[in-house]
Amino acid sequence: MLKILKNPDFIDGIYNYCDSWCERCAFTSKCMNFAMRKYKENIETDPQTGDSLSEVFRQTTDIIKQIIEAKGISWEEVVNQTEPETPQVDPHKEADKHQNVRTAQEYTHLYGSFLKNEQGFMKGKGVEFQNDLNKGIISVDEAEEALAQIEDAFEVINWYQSLIYIKIRNACQLFFEENLSDFMVEYYTGKAKLTLISIDRSIAAWLVLQVHFPEKVNKITEILFQLEKLRRQIEKDFPNARKFVRPGLDE
């Protein structure tokens, strides 16, 4: 584990601003979080490891102890340090009341409603393609390409629908934290940037569905309007978000 943590190829902090979609990421070899996840998976599948989870915790504690003592800080002082008083205002809970978070929740509701009410329309599209193939209106290649576009659009929408809410809720803590350091301001700005990227990709995916399902144009337009509304609000509240450079991902 210590060898993993000291890998010089890792991009510092890249995992703080990614969408966690490792299967589609070109930077997994540069990501400490990905390496640690794989390390944990290997331990848990090793029949000779024994109590693998306890082993991970033990090793993690040893590593943290090494890092702290290397900085000249006593491990005993850290362990015996009293917990700070809980702040009267919980930024995480307060963020739930922010307009951006409420708008994101509304989008999640529209998304869920669309899937619930329109769950059979994908099957209908498959029948439509088959009929068009039989009539010679489209070729097999054209049908396969269209189905691939639809499938990819759904994957994108499904992946980002919850991420949008989670990340903007995190970012909006900026407005309720006290005595923020420059690092934390940048951190929350980066979360807003990730939310905007998630919205951009979701809008592009919904537009693909709108092309392939013109009969659903009204419902999809309503969803697109909600996403655009949220995008404009975030750009207004986080004016530096678009300019934020995520380590590795935007460089």
N, C-alpha and C positions, 0 to 999 in steps of 0.2 A: 504494500500500500504506500509506503514511504517513497518507493521508487516511482510510483505513479504520480504522487503529488509533486515530486521534484522534476518531472519531465519538462525540459526547456522548450519543447515544441508547443506546449499549451498556450493558447491566447488568453491572457488574463481577463477574466470577467465576461467572456463571450457568452456564457450560459445565462447571464443575468438578463439578456435582451433578446433571446431567441424564442421561437415559437414552440420549442420542445418536440418538433416533428423530426425526430432523428432519422427516420427512414428516408426523408427527402433532403437531408442536410449534407452539404459537401464539406463540412468542417468538423465532423465527428472525431477525426484524428487529432484535432487541435483543441478538443474540449475535455476538461478534467471531469466534468459531471458524467459525460458519456463513458469515459474510462472507468470511473468509480462504479457506475451502474453495472458495466460488464464484469468488473472484478467481483462485485457482490453476487451476481448471477452465477459466476463460475464457482464461487465458494459454496453457494446453496445447492448446486448440482453435484458437488464432489462428495461421494459417499463416505470418504475417509476423513472428512473435516470435523464431524461430530456436531456440536452445538454451534453452527456457523454464525448465527446472528450474534450470539454472545462473543464469539471470536472477533467479529467485525467491530463491535462496541469496544472491546478491550484494546484492539489495535488502534482504533481511532483515539481513544483516551491517551494511549501512550504517545501517539504522534503529537497531539495537542500539548501534552506535557513537555515534550521535547522542544516544540516551537516556543512555548512560553518561557521556559528556563533559558533558552538560547538568547532571549531578549533581556536577561538579567532579572526576571520577575520570579518571585517565589511561588511555587505551585501550591504550597500550603495557604499562602495569603489569598490566592484566587479561590481555592476551595472553601475557605472560611469566610469569604467576603459576604456581607449581608446583602440581601436583595433590596434594590431600590424601591421606594414607595411607588405604588401604582398611580399613574397620573389620573387626575379627575376626569380628563377628557380622553377617550379612547379614539385615536385617529382612525383606526380601522372601522369602528362602528359608525363614526361620524361620516366617513366616506360614503356609506350606504345612502345617506340623505342627499348626496351631491347630484346635481342635474344630469351630469354625464353618466353616472351609475344607473340612475333611474331610466334614462333613455336606452342604455345597454340592456337593462332588464326587459324593457318593452320589446326590443328587437328579439331577445331570446324567446319571449312569449309568442311573437309573430312567427318565428321559425318553427316552434313546437306546434303551433296551431296549423301551419301550412302542412307539415308532415302528417299530422293526425287526420286532417280533412282530405288530404290529397294522396293518401298512401297507395291508392291503386293506379295512379296515373302513369307510373313507370311501366307497369305491365301493359297498359294500353298503348304506350309508345312502341313497345316491342312488337305488338300485333300490327301496328301501323307500318312499321318498317318491313315486316314480313309480307304484308299485302303489297307494299310498293315494290318489293323485290319480285314478287310473283307477276306483277304487271309490267315489270321492266322499267319502272320510273326511276329507280336508283340502282346502283351496282352494289355488289357485296362489299367492296372496299369503301364505298361511300357510307353504307349502313354501319360498318364496323367503326369507321372514323367518328361518325355522329354519336354512336353509343359510347365510345371511348371518351369523347368530350363531355357527355352527360355524366358518365361515371366519375370522371375527374372533378367536375364541378361540384357534385354531391360530396365527394371526399373533402374538398376544400371547405365547403360550407359547414359540414359536420365538424370538422376539426376546429375551425375558428369561432364557431358560435358561442361556445363557453369561454374560450380564451379571451374574447373581447371583453366580456363582463369582468372576468377575474383580473385582467391586467389594468383596466381603467379604474377599477376599484382600488387596486394597489396604488396606481399613480395619483389618485385624488387624495391620498393621505397627505400629499404635499400641502394642501390647504388647511390642514388641521394640526400638523406637527409644530412644535415650538422649538426655537433655537436650532434650526436646521443647519447642518454643515454644508459646504459647497458640494461635497461628495454626494450627500443625500438629495440635494436639489437636482444634481445631474442624474442620479439614480432614478428618481421619479419621472424626470423628463424622458429618460430612456424607455421607461415603461409606457409612457404616452406614445412615444415613437413606435413601439412594438404594436400598440393598439391600433394606431393609424394604418400600419402596414397590414394588419389583420383585416381591417375594414376594407382597405383597397382590394385585397385579394378576394374577399367575400363578395364585394360588389361586382368584380369581374366575373366571378363564378355564377352569381345570380343572373347576370346579363346573358351568359351562355344558356342558362335554362330558359330565359325569356325568349331567346331565338328559337329554341327547339320546342317550346310549349307556348305558342302564341295564344292559346285558349286560356292560359293562366296569367295573361299579361297584367290584369288589374291587381291580382293578389301579389304578384312579384313586384309590381311597381310600388305598392304600399310598403313592402319590405325594403326596397331600394331607397325609398324616401326616408325611412327610419334610419338606415345606415348613413345616408348623406347628411341627415340632420345631426347625427352623433359625430360624424367626421368634422363638420363645421364647428360644432361646439368645442371639440377637443383642440382643434387648431387655434381657436380663439383663446381658450384657457391655458394652453401650453404653446405660446408663440414660437418657442425655440425647439419644439419637438422635431419638426421636419429636418432641422439642421443638425440634430444630434447624430454623432457618428458612433455607431455601435462597434465595439472592438471586433475586428476581423470581418464581421458581416457587411459593413458599409465601407470598408477600406479597400 
